[in-house]
Amino acid sequence: MWVTFTRSNPSHDIYGVGAFSEHKHWGCTGSLIIDARIKNHHAPELIPDPKVASKVDKMFAKSGDLYGFGLSGLKII
C-alpha cells in the first residue's frame, strides 16, 4: 500500500469506473484505479547493501542487542 500512495499523485493518477462529481465531491460507481507505475521523475529504487542488511539481521536475532524490538515482536490486531 505504501508504494501505491508514494508513487501516485491523487490529482492526476486516480481514476474510477463510472466517475462522477457531485457537490464538489468526486466518486465512482465501479472500481477505483490508481496509476502507481514508476514515473520518470521518481528517484531510483533503493537497493539494500547485502553487508549492511546482514549486520542489521544479526542485531535483531535472538542473540543480538536489539532482539525483541523488531517488527516480528509486533502484534497486528
PDB file of N, CA, C and O in Angstrom:
ATOM      1  N   MET A   1       0.824  -1.174   0.000  1.00  0.00           N
ATOM      2  CA  MET A   1       0.000   0.000   0.000  1.00  0.00           C
ATOM      3  C   MET A   1       0.880   1.254   0.000  1.00  0.00           C
ATOM      4  O   MET A   1       0.564   2.236  -0.672  1.00  0.00           O
ATOM      5  N   TRP A   2       1.992   1.219   0.759  1.00  0.00           N
ATOM      6  CA  TRP A   2       2.883   2.377   0.828  1.00  0.00           C
ATOM      7  C   TRP A   2       3.374   2.756  -0.567  1.00  0.00           C
ATOM      8  O   TRP A   2       3.385   3.937  -0.917  1.00  0.00           O
ATOM      9  N   VAL A   3       3.777   1.778  -1.361  1.00  0.00           N
ATOM     10  CA  VAL A   3       4.289   2.046  -2.699  1.00  0.00           C
ATOM     11  C   VAL A   3       3.206   2.691  -3.557  1.00  0.00           C
ATOM     12  O   VAL A   3       3.482   3.620  -4.316  1.00  0.00           O
ATOM     13  N   THR A   4       1.993   2.207  -3.439  1.00  0.00           N
ATOM     14  CA  THR A   4       0.898   2.766  -4.235  1.00  0.00           C
ATOM     15  C   THR A   4       0.725   4.254  -3.974  1.00  0.00           C
ATOM     16  O   THR A   4       0.588   5.037  -4.914  1.00  0.00           O
ATOM     17  N   PHE A   5       0.729   4.648  -2.713  1.00  0.00           N
ATOM     18  CA  PHE A   5       0.464   6.046  -2.401  1.00  0.00           C
ATOM     19  C   PHE A   5       1.686   6.938  -2.532  1.00  0.00           C
ATOM     20  O   PHE A   5       1.529   8.150  -2.687  1.00  0.00           O
ATOM     21  N   THR A   6       2.897   6.394  -2.478  1.00  0.00           N
ATOM     22  CA  THR A   6       4.069   7.231  -2.680  1.00  0.00           C
ATOM     23  C   THR A   6       4.397   7.386  -4.158  1.00  0.00           C
ATOM     24  O   THR A   6       5.156   8.283  -4.525  1.00  0.00           O
ATOM     25  N   ARG A   7       3.850   6.544  -5.001  1.00  0.00           N
ATOM     26  CA  ARG A   7       4.090   6.647  -6.447  1.00  0.00           C
ATOM     27  C   ARG A   7       2.941   7.297  -7.200  1.00  0.00           C
ATOM     28  O   ARG A   7       2.981   7.371  -8.428  1.00  0.00           O
ATOM     29  N   SER A   8       1.932   7.763  -6.507  1.00  0.00           N
ATOM     30  CA  SER A   8       0.800   8.342  -7.213  1.00  0.00           C
ATOM     31  C   SER A   8       0.507   9.753  -6.720  1.00  0.00           C
ATOM     32  O   SER A   8       0.767  10.098  -5.567  1.00  0.00           O
ATOM     33  N   ASN A   9      -0.033  10.545  -7.613  1.00  0.00           N
ATOM     34  CA  ASN A   9      -0.465  11.906  -7.315  1.00  0.00           C
ATOM     35  C   ASN A   9      -1.988  11.897  -7.400  1.00  0.00           C
ATOM     36  O   ASN A   9      -2.535  11.709  -8.486  1.00  0.00           O
ATOM     37  N   PRO A  10      -2.682  12.095  -6.285  1.00  0.00           N
ATOM     38  CA  PRO A  10      -4.139  11.963  -6.297  1.00  0.00           C
ATOM     39  C   PRO A  10      -4.841  12.839  -7.338  1.00  0.00           C
ATOM     40  O   PRO A  10      -5.877  12.447  -7.874  1.00  0.00           O
ATOM     41  N   SER A  11      -4.291  14.009  -7.625  1.00  0.00           N
ATOM     42  CA  SER A  11      -4.957  14.890  -8.587  1.00  0.00           C
ATOM     43  C   SER A  11      -4.768  14.444 -10.036  1.00  0.00           C
ATOM     44  O   SER A  11      -5.490  14.904 -10.921  1.00  0.00           O
ATOM     45  N   HIS A  12      -3.805  13.551 -10.290  1.00  0.00           N
ATOM     46  CA  HIS A  12      -3.534  13.135 -11.664  1.00  0.00           C
ATOM     47  C   HIS A  12      -3.649  11.628 -11.907  1.00  0.00           C
ATOM     48  O   HIS A  12      -3.882  11.208 -13.041  1.00  0.00           O
ATOM     49  N   ASP A  13      -3.494  10.823 -10.882  1.00  0.00           N
ATOM     50  CA  ASP A  13      -3.328   9.386 -11.081  1.00  0.00           C
ATOM     51  C   ASP A  13      -4.459   8.518 -10.532  1.00  0.00           C
ATOM     52  O   ASP A  13      -4.311   7.297 -10.479  1.00  0.00           O
ATOM     53  N   ILE A  14      -5.558   9.097 -10.131  1.00  0.00           N
ATOM     54  CA  ILE A  14      -6.673   8.299  -9.614  1.00  0.00           C
ATOM     55  C   ILE A  14      -7.848   8.417 -10.581  1.00  0.00           C
ATOM     56  O   ILE A  14      -8.292   9.511 -10.931  1.00  0.00           O
ATOM     57  N   TYR A  15      -8.325   7.270 -10.990  1.00  0.00           N
ATOM     58  CA  TYR A  15      -9.432   7.182 -11.943  1.00  0.00           C
ATOM     59  C   TYR A  15     -10.468   6.231 -11.368  1.00  0.00           C
ATOM     60  O   TYR A  15     -10.177   5.463 -10.451  1.00  0.00           O
ATOM     61  N   GLY A  16     -11.678   6.287 -11.911  1.00  0.00           N
ATOM     62  CA  GLY A  16     -12.705   5.374 -11.458  1.00  0.00           C
ATOM     63  C   GLY A  16     -13.652   5.008 -12.574  1.00  0.00           C
ATOM     64  O   GLY A  16     -13.900   5.799 -13.485  1.00  0.00           O
ATOM     65  N   VAL A  17     -14.173   3.816 -12.496  1.00  0.00           N
ATOM     66  CA  VAL A  17     -15.167   3.366 -13.468  1.00  0.00           C
ATOM     67  C   VAL A  17     -16.486   4.024 -13.091  1.00  0.00           C
ATOM     68  O   VAL A  17     -16.945   3.898 -11.956  1.00  0.00           O
ATOM     69  N   GLY A  18     -17.079   4.709 -14.018  1.00  0.00           N
ATOM     70  CA  GLY A  18     -18.323   5.427 -13.755  1.00  0.00           C
ATOM     71  C   GLY A  18     -18.087   6.647 -12.874  1.00  0.00           C
ATOM     72  O   GLY A  18     -18.884   6.939 -11.982  1.00  0.00           O
ATOM     73  N   ALA A  19     -16.982   7.363 -13.128  1.00  0.00           N
ATOM     74  CA  ALA A  19     -16.616   8.516 -12.301  1.00  0.00           C
ATOM     75  C   ALA A  19     -17.663   9.628 -12.420  1.00  0.00           C
ATOM     76  O   ALA A  19     -18.255   9.839 -13.478  1.00  0.00           O
ATOM     77  N   PHE A  20     -17.871  10.330 -11.305  1.00  0.00           N
ATOM     78  CA  PHE A  20     -18.791  11.459 -11.281  1.00  0.00           C
ATOM     79  C   PHE A  20     -18.341  12.458 -10.229  1.00  0.00           C
ATOM     80  O   PHE A  20     -17.529  12.143  -9.359  1.00  0.00           O
ATOM     81  N   SER A  21     -18.879  13.662 -10.321  1.00  0.00           N
ATOM     82  CA  SER A  21     -18.619  14.698  -9.327  1.00  0.00           C
ATOM     83  C   SER A  21     -19.969  15.240  -8.872  1.00  0.00           C
ATOM     84  O   SER A  21     -20.792  15.658  -9.686  1.00  0.00           O
ATOM     85  N   GLU A  22     -20.180  15.224  -7.567  1.00  0.00           N
ATOM     86  CA  GLU A  22     -21.460  15.683  -7.025  1.00  0.00           C
ATOM     87  C   GLU A  22     -21.205  16.573  -5.816  1.00  0.00           C
ATOM     88  O   GLU A  22     -20.579  16.152  -4.842  1.00  0.00           O
ATOM     89  N   HIS A  23     -21.688  17.792  -5.886  1.00  0.00           N
ATOM     90  CA  HIS A  23     -21.495  18.771  -4.803  1.00  0.00           C
ATOM     91  C   HIS A  23     -20.022  18.902  -4.427  1.00  0.00           C
ATOM     92  O   HIS A  23     -19.670  18.866  -3.248  1.00  0.00           O
ATOM     93  N   LYS A  24     -19.171  19.053  -5.426  1.00  0.00           N
ATOM     94  CA  LYS A  24     -17.719  19.221  -5.284  1.00  0.00           C
ATOM     95  C   LYS A  24     -17.003  17.992  -4.711  1.00  0.00           C
ATOM     96  O   LYS A  24     -15.861  18.107  -4.266  1.00  0.00           O
ATOM     97  N   HIS A  25     -17.639  16.837  -4.713  1.00  0.00           N
ATOM     98  CA  HIS A  25     -17.026  15.596  -4.238  1.00  0.00           C
ATOM     99  C   HIS A  25     -16.956  14.608  -5.399  1.00  0.00           C
ATOM    100  O   HIS A  25     -17.933  14.394  -6.116  1.00  0.00           O
ATOM    101  N   TRP A  26     -15.768  14.009  -5.566  1.00  0.00           N
ATOM    102  CA  TRP A  26     -15.569  13.045  -6.623  1.00  0.00           C
ATOM    103  C   TRP A  26     -15.939  11.665  -6.121  1.00  0.00           C
ATOM    104  O   TRP A  26     -15.719  11.340  -4.955  1.00  0.00           O
ATOM    105  N   GLY A  27     -16.500  10.854  -7.002  1.00  0.00           N
ATOM    106  CA  GLY A  27     -16.828   9.477  -6.655  1.00  0.00           C
ATOM    107  C   GLY A  27     -16.867   8.630  -7.911  1.00  0.00           C
ATOM    108  O   GLY A  27     -16.713   9.139  -9.022  1.00  0.00           O
ATOM    109  N   CYS A  28     -17.073   7.332  -7.730  1.00  0.00           N
ATOM    110  CA  CYS A  28     -17.215   6.439  -8.864  1.00  0.00           C
ATOM    111  C   CYS A  28     -18.133   5.294  -8.470  1.00  0.00           C
ATOM    112  O   CYS A  28     -18.216   4.919  -7.300  1.00  0.00           O
ATOM    113  N   THR A  29     -18.808   4.754  -9.447  1.00  0.00           N
ATOM    114  CA  THR A  29     -19.755   3.672  -9.181  1.00  0.00           C
ATOM    115  C   THR A  29     -19.105   2.299  -9.306  1.00  0.00           C
ATOM    116  O   THR A  29     -19.648   1.302  -8.831  1.00  0.00           O
ATOM    117  N   GLY A  30     -17.952   2.254  -9.940  1.00  0.00           N
ATOM    118  CA  GLY A  30     -17.258   0.980 -10.135  1.00  0.00           C
ATOM    119  C   GLY A  30     -15.918   0.957  -9.429  1.00  0.00           C
ATOM    120  O   GLY A  30     -15.747   1.566  -8.373  1.00  0.00           O
ATOM    121  N   SER A  31     -14.982   0.259 -10.013  1.00  0.00           N
ATOM    122  CA  SER A  31     -13.648   0.082  -9.425  1.00  0.00           C
ATOM    123  C   SER A  31     -12.847   1.375  -9.406  1.00  0.00           C
ATOM    124  O   SER A  31     -12.978   2.216 -10.295  1.00  0.00           O
ATOM    125  N   LEU A  32     -12.011   1.522  -8.373  1.00  0.00           N
ATOM    126  CA  LEU A  32     -11.081   2.637  -8.244  1.00  0.00           C
ATOM    127  C   LEU A  32      -9.754   2.205  -8.850  1.00  0.00           C
ATOM    128  O   LEU A  32      -9.259   1.118  -8.551  1.00  0.00           O
ATOM    129  N   ILE A  33      -9.177   3.047  -9.699  1.00  0.00           N
ATOM    130  CA  ILE A  33      -7.938   2.721 -10.391  1.00  0.00           C
ATOM    131  C   ILE A  33      -6.888   3.761 -10.005  1.00  0.00           C
ATOM    132  O   ILE A  33      -7.098   4.958 -10.196  1.00  0.00           O
ATOM    133  N   ILE A  34      -5.745   3.300  -9.458  1.00  0.00           N
ATOM    134  CA  ILE A  34      -4.659   4.190  -9.072  1.00  0.00           C
ATOM    135  C   ILE A  34      -3.435   3.844  -9.913  1.00  0.00           C
ATOM    136  O   ILE A  34      -2.945   2.715  -9.873  1.00  0.00           O
ATOM    137  N   ASP A  35      -2.947   4.818 -10.671  1.00  0.00           N
ATOM    138  CA  ASP A  35      -1.772   4.615 -11.514  1.00  0.00           C
ATOM    139  C   ASP A  35      -0.527   4.768 -10.636  1.00  0.00           C
ATOM    140  O   ASP A  35      -0.124   5.892 -10.337  1.00  0.00           O
ATOM    141  N   ALA A  36       0.085   3.659 -10.218  1.00  0.00           N
ATOM    142  CA  ALA A  36       1.247   3.672  -9.334  1.00  0.00           C
ATOM    143  C   ALA A  36       2.499   3.187 -10.060  1.00  0.00           C
ATOM    144  O   ALA A  36       3.434   2.681  -9.439  1.00  0.00           O
ATOM    145  N   ARG A  37       2.503   3.348 -11.375  1.00  0.00           N
ATOM    146  CA  ARG A  37       3.696   2.957 -12.118  1.00  0.00           C
ATOM    147  C   ARG A  37       4.848   3.895 -11.779  1.00  0.00           C
ATOM    148  O   ARG A  37       4.621   5.040 -11.389  1.00  0.00           O
ATOM    149  N   ILE A  38       6.081   3.417 -11.924  1.00  0.00           N
ATOM    150  CA  ILE A  38       7.250   4.268 -11.709  1.00  0.00           C
ATOM    151  C   ILE A  38       7.303   5.283 -12.844  1.00  0.00           C
ATOM    152  O   ILE A  38       7.249   4.929 -14.022  1.00  0.00           O
ATOM    153  N   LYS A  39       7.410   6.549 -12.463  1.00  0.00           N
ATOM    154  CA  LYS A  39       7.442   7.629 -13.455  1.00  0.00           C
ATOM    155  C   LYS A  39       8.880   8.141 -13.604  1.00  0.00           C
ATOM    156  O   LYS A  39       9.734   7.873 -12.759  1.00  0.00           O
ATOM    157  N   ASN A  40       9.130   8.870 -14.675  1.00  0.00           N
ATOM    158  CA  ASN A  40      10.484   9.364 -14.964  1.00  0.00           C
ATOM    159  C   ASN A  40      11.036  10.268 -13.870  1.00  0.00           C
ATOM    160  O   ASN A  40      12.247  10.295 -13.652  1.00  0.00           O
ATOM    161  N   HIS A  41      10.179  11.005 -13.183  1.00  0.00           N
ATOM    162  CA  HIS A  41      10.644  11.968 -12.174  1.00  0.00           C
ATOM    163  C   HIS A  41      10.882  11.329 -10.794  1.00  0.00           C
ATOM    164  O   HIS A  41      11.343  12.013  -9.880  1.00  0.00           O
ATOM    165  N   HIS A  42      10.581  10.056 -10.628  1.00  0.00           N
ATOM    166  CA  HIS A  42      10.802   9.380  -9.354  1.00  0.00           C
ATOM    167  C   HIS A  42      12.284   9.060  -9.147  1.00  0.00           C
ATOM    168  O   HIS A  42      13.033   8.852 -10.102  1.00  0.00           O
ATOM    169  N   ALA A  43      12.679   9.028  -7.888  1.00  0.00           N
ATOM    170  CA  ALA A  43      14.049   8.636  -7.534  1.00  0.00           C
ATOM    171  C   ALA A  43      14.233   7.155  -7.863  1.00  0.00           C
ATOM    172  O   ALA A  43      13.261   6.399  -7.887  1.00  0.00           O
ATOM    173  N   PRO A  44      15.463   6.743  -8.113  1.00  0.00           N
ATOM    174  CA  PRO A  44      15.686   5.326  -8.393  1.00  0.00           C
ATOM    175  C   PRO A  44      15.367   4.469  -7.162  1.00  0.00           C
ATOM    176  O   PRO A  44      15.417   4.943  -6.027  1.00  0.00           O
ATOM    177  N   GLU A  45      15.043   3.216  -7.412  1.00  0.00           N
ATOM    178  CA  GLU A  45      14.698   2.296  -6.340  1.00  0.00           C
ATOM    179  C   GLU A  45      15.886   2.106  -5.394  1.00  0.00           C
ATOM    180  O   GLU A  45      17.029   1.988  -5.834  1.00  0.00           O
ATOM    181  N   LEU A  46      15.604   2.078  -4.103  1.00  0.00           N
ATOM    182  CA  LEU A  46      16.640   1.862  -3.107  1.00  0.00           C
ATOM    183  C   LEU A  46      16.978   0.378  -3.055  1.00  0.00           C
ATOM    184  O   LEU A  46      16.107  -0.459  -2.817  1.00  0.00           O
ATOM    185  N   ILE A  47      18.241   0.062  -3.278  1.00  0.00           N
ATOM    186  CA  ILE A  47      18.686  -1.326  -3.253  1.00  0.00           C
ATOM    187  C   ILE A  47      19.565  -1.500  -2.013  1.00  0.00           C
ATOM    188  O   ILE A  47      20.619  -0.872  -1.911  1.00  0.00           O
ATOM    189  N   PRO A  48      19.138  -2.351  -1.066  1.00  0.00           N
ATOM    190  CA  PRO A  48      19.914  -2.507   0.169  1.00  0.00           C
ATOM    191  C   PRO A  48      21.278  -3.158  -0.080  1.00  0.00           C
ATOM    192  O   PRO A  48      21.434  -4.015  -0.949  1.00  0.00           O
ATOM    193  N   ASP A  49      22.244  -2.724   0.703  1.00  0.00           N
ATOM    194  CA  ASP A  49      23.591  -3.290   0.661  1.00  0.00           C
ATOM    195  C   ASP A  49      23.554  -4.609   1.435  1.00  0.00           C
ATOM    196  O   ASP A  49      23.197  -4.603   2.614  1.00  0.00           O
ATOM    197  N   PRO A  50      23.911  -5.739   0.815  1.00  0.00           N
ATOM    198  CA  PRO A  50      23.836  -7.041   1.495  1.00  0.00           C
ATOM    199  C   PRO A  50      24.654  -7.099   2.794  1.00  0.00           C
ATOM    200  O   PRO A  50      24.237  -7.745   3.755  1.00  0.00           O
ATOM    201  N   LYS A  51      25.812  -6.430   2.829  1.00  0.00           N
ATOM    202  CA  LYS A  51      26.649  -6.438   4.034  1.00  0.00           C
ATOM    203  C   LYS A  51      25.937  -5.734   5.190  1.00  0.00           C
ATOM    204  O   LYS A  51      25.926  -6.234   6.315  1.00  0.00           O
ATOM    205  N   VAL A  52      25.348  -4.582   4.910  1.00  0.00           N
ATOM    206  CA  VAL A  52      24.638  -3.827   5.950  1.00  0.00           C
ATOM    207  C   VAL A  52      23.405  -4.601   6.408  1.00  0.00           C
ATOM    208  O   VAL A  52      23.135  -4.681   7.606  1.00  0.00           O
ATOM    209  N   ALA A  53      22.654  -5.170   5.463  1.00  0.00           N
ATOM    210  CA  ALA A  53      21.454  -5.943   5.806  1.00  0.00           C
ATOM    211  C   ALA A  53      21.802  -7.124   6.704  1.00  0.00           C
ATOM    212  O   ALA A  53      21.051  -7.451   7.623  1.00  0.00           O
ATOM    213  N   SER A  54      22.934  -7.762   6.440  1.00  0.00           N
ATOM    214  CA  SER A  54      23.366  -8.891   7.264  1.00  0.00           C
ATOM    215  C   SER A  54      23.669  -8.446   8.699  1.00  0.00           C
ATOM    216  O   SER A  54      23.303  -9.126   9.657  1.00  0.00           O
ATOM    217  N   LYS A  55      24.337  -7.305   8.836  1.00  0.00           N
ATOM    218  CA  LYS A  55      24.641  -6.778  10.174  1.00  0.00           C
ATOM    219  C   LYS A  55      23.366  -6.432  10.940  1.00  0.00           C
ATOM    220  O   LYS A  55      23.262  -6.706  12.135  1.00  0.00           O
ATOM    221  N   VAL A  56      22.415  -5.843  10.262  1.00  0.00           N
ATOM    222  CA  VAL A  56      21.146  -5.481  10.906  1.00  0.00           C
ATOM    223  C   VAL A  56      20.392  -6.738  11.326  1.00  0.00           C
ATOM    224  O   VAL A  56      19.845  -6.793  12.427  1.00  0.00           O
ATOM    225  N   ASP A  57      20.360  -7.743  10.460  1.00  0.00           N
ATOM    226  CA  ASP A  57      19.698  -9.005  10.800  1.00  0.00           C
ATOM    227  C   ASP A  57      20.307  -9.630  12.049  1.00  0.00           C
ATOM    228  O   ASP A  57      19.588 -10.168  12.891  1.00  0.00           O
ATOM    229  N   LYS A  58      21.635  -9.561  12.171  1.00  0.00           N
ATOM    230  CA  LYS A  58      22.311 -10.115  13.349  1.00  0.00           C
ATOM    231  C   LYS A  58      21.915  -9.356  14.617  1.00  0.00           C
ATOM    232  O   LYS A  58      21.774  -9.957  15.682  1.00  0.00           O
ATOM    233  N   MET A  59      21.735  -8.039  14.505  1.00  0.00           N
ATOM    234  CA  MET A  59      21.360  -7.241  15.685  1.00  0.00           C
ATOM    235  C   MET A  59      19.963  -7.598  16.187  1.00  0.00           C
ATOM    236  O   MET A  59      19.693  -7.525  17.386  1.00  0.00           O
ATOM    237  N   PHE A  60      19.073  -7.985  15.268  1.00  0.00           N
ATOM    238  CA  PHE A  60      17.697  -8.313  15.655  1.00  0.00           C
ATOM    239  C   PHE A  60      17.493  -9.808  15.913  1.00  0.00           C
ATOM    240  O   PHE A  60      16.394 -10.222  16.282  1.00  0.00           O
ATOM    241  N   ALA A  61      18.534 -10.619  15.724  1.00  0.00           N
ATOM    242  CA  ALA A  61      18.447 -12.059  16.000  1.00  0.00           C
ATOM    243  C   ALA A  61      18.361 -12.280  17.515  1.00  0.00           C
ATOM    244  O   ALA A  61      18.589 -11.353  18.293  1.00  0.00           O
ATOM    245  N   LYS A  62      18.032 -13.508  17.932  1.00  0.00           N
ATOM    246  CA  LYS A  62      17.857 -13.815  19.364  1.00  0.00           C
ATOM    247  C   LYS A  62      19.061 -13.431  20.206  1.00  0.00           C
ATOM    248  O   LYS A  62      18.901 -13.013  21.353  1.00  0.00           O
ATOM    249  N   SER A  63      20.243 -13.563  19.670  1.00  0.00           N
ATOM    250  CA  SER A  63      21.446 -13.237  20.447  1.00  0.00           C
ATOM    251  C   SER A  63      21.884 -11.778  20.269  1.00  0.00           C
ATOM    252  O   SER A  63      22.882 -11.361  20.856  1.00  0.00           O
ATOM    253  N   GLY A  64      21.156 -11.005  19.472  1.00  0.00           N
ATOM    254  CA  GLY A  64      21.556  -9.630  19.171  1.00  0.00           C
ATOM    255  C   GLY A  64      21.080  -8.615  20.205  1.00  0.00           C
ATOM    256  O   GLY A  64      20.184  -8.883  21.005  1.00  0.00           O
ATOM    257  N   ASP A  65      21.705  -7.449  20.162  1.00  0.00           N
ATOM    258  CA  ASP A  65      21.401  -6.364  21.097  1.00  0.00           C
ATOM    259  C   ASP A  65      19.976  -5.821  20.963  1.00  0.00           C
ATOM    260  O   ASP A  65      19.413  -5.314  21.934  1.00  0.00           O
ATOM    261  N   LEU A  66      19.399  -5.922  19.784  1.00  0.00           N
ATOM    262  CA  LEU A  66      18.077  -5.342  19.547  1.00  0.00           C
ATOM    263  C   LEU A  66      16.963  -6.392  19.467  1.00  0.00           C
ATOM    264  O   LEU A  66      15.868  -6.106  18.981  1.00  0.00           O
ATOM    265  N   TYR A  67      17.244  -7.590  19.939  1.00  0.00           N
ATOM    266  CA  TYR A  67      16.228  -8.648  19.889  1.00  0.00           C
ATOM    267  C   TYR A  67      14.979  -8.198  20.650  1.00  0.00           C
ATOM    268  O   TYR A  67      15.080  -7.690  21.766  1.00  0.00           O
ATOM    269  N   GLY A  68      13.821  -8.380  20.055  1.00  0.00           N
ATOM    270  CA  GLY A  68      12.554  -8.011  20.682  1.00  0.00           C
ATOM    271  C   GLY A  68      12.058  -6.636  20.277  1.00  0.00           C
ATOM    272  O   GLY A  68      10.917  -6.282  20.574  1.00  0.00           O
ATOM    273  N   PHE A  69      12.898  -5.847  19.599  1.00  0.00           N
ATOM    274  CA  PHE A  69      12.494  -4.506  19.190  1.00  0.00           C
ATOM    275  C   PHE A  69      12.108  -4.441  17.719  1.00  0.00           C
ATOM    276  O   PHE A  69      11.709  -3.378  17.243  1.00  0.00           O
ATOM    277  N   GLY A  70      12.212  -5.532  16.993  1.00  0.00           N
ATOM    278  CA  GLY A  70      11.909  -5.535  15.560  1.00  0.00           C
ATOM    279  C   GLY A  70      10.431  -5.695  15.289  1.00  0.00           C
ATOM    280  O   GLY A  70       9.630  -5.817  16.216  1.00  0.00           O
ATOM    281  N   LEU A  71      10.072  -5.695  14.025  1.00  0.00           N
ATOM    282  CA  LEU A  71       8.676  -5.848  13.613  1.00  0.00           C
ATOM    283  C   LEU A  71       8.118  -7.210  13.971  1.00  0.00           C
ATOM    284  O   LEU A  71       6.904  -7.367  14.102  1.00  0.00           O
ATOM    285  N   SER A  72       8.989  -8.200  14.130  1.00  0.00           N
ATOM    286  CA  SER A  72       8.498  -9.541  14.451  1.00  0.00           C
ATOM    287  C   SER A  72       7.845  -9.577  15.840  1.00  0.00           C
ATOM    288  O   SER A  72       7.048 -10.466  16.141  1.00  0.00           O
ATOM    289  N   GLY A  73       8.196  -8.605  16.671  1.00  0.00           N
ATOM    290  CA  GLY A  73       7.613  -8.544  18.015  1.00  0.00           C
ATOM    291  C   GLY A  73       6.269  -7.849  18.059  1.00  0.00           C
ATOM    292  O   GLY A  73       5.607  -7.856  19.097  1.00  0.00           O
ATOM    293  N   LEU A  74       5.848  -7.245  16.950  1.00  0.00           N
ATOM    294  CA  LEU A  74       4.578  -6.529  16.916  1.00  0.00           C
ATOM    295  C   LEU A  74       3.423  -7.488  16.707  1.00  0.00           C
ATOM    296  O   LEU A  74       3.534  -8.466  15.968  1.00  0.00           O
ATOM    297  N   LYS A  75       2.315  -7.197  17.366  1.00  0.00           N
ATOM    298  CA  LYS A  75       1.104  -7.984  17.176  1.00  0.00           C
ATOM    299  C   LYS A  75       0.107  -7.125  16.412  1.00  0.00           C
ATOM    300  O   LYS A  75      -0.250  -6.032  16.852  1.00  0.00           O
ATOM    301  N   ILE A  76      -0.330  -7.616  15.290  1.00  0.00           N
ATOM    302  CA  ILE A  76      -1.294  -6.888  14.466  1.00  0.00           C
ATOM    303  C   ILE A  76      -2.700  -7.337  14.875  1.00  0.00           C
ATOM    304  O   ILE A  76      -3.028  -8.523  14.845  1.00  0.00           O
ATOM    305  N   ILE A  77      -3.490  -6.384  15.244  1.00  0.00           N
ATOM    306  CA  ILE A  77      -4.863  -6.688  15.706  1.00  0.00           C
ATOM    307  C   ILE A  77      -5.839  -6.430  14.593  1.00  0.00           C
ATOM    308  O   ILE A  77      -7.042  -6.622  14.770  1.00  0.00           O
TER     309      ILE A  77
END
